[in-house]
Amino acid sequence: MPRQFGRPARSGAFAWYAHRITGTFLLFLLITHFWVQHYDRRTASITHSVVTPAEASQGVLPRYPAEAADAVRDRRAPAPTPDEGRAVPAAQTDPDAGPSDPGVTPHDVLMLRLGDPVYAVLWKAFNLLFLLFALHHGFHGLSNILTDYIRNDMLRVVAVSLSWTVALVLLIVGSFSVVTAGL
């Protein structure tokens, strides 16, 4: 009997629950990220040196401990080459040419952290989960909005398919970025 009025509607209960569960996990992941990255004294990244908006507009960077700066410099040091005995061009030995070390940036510190094998595995897994949950939650919400407001069936299928295609591309690009960071 229900077939005479069109196809029977799916309940969508699984998608509804998945949307609520990913939202709950996102809240937990966001709080954990902020605590560990910005407030925990042992792992604070950028906030252990406050930079005012005026200083930031002038290009002033946060100040890091000497250990962090030394570790970044060691990481930047080029590998020895077989040509080490050759003469260095004058432009590289000129003291007026400017400093060879531009300073430690937040990006340098983050890449140094993500280069640590134990730390990197844990945080890369954390960031991949964060990315997956955020994309699912956001694009499922967008899909619901598109389904609610687009009345033309064909246009709705195209819009929803396009949005999930964008989500898949973002997942691939984001996963690649997370996995290769620090290598």
Helices and strands as residue ranges (DSSP letters): G 2-5, H 13-34, I 35-39, H 53-57, H 66-76, H 90-93, G 95-97, H 106-115, H 117-149, H 153-180
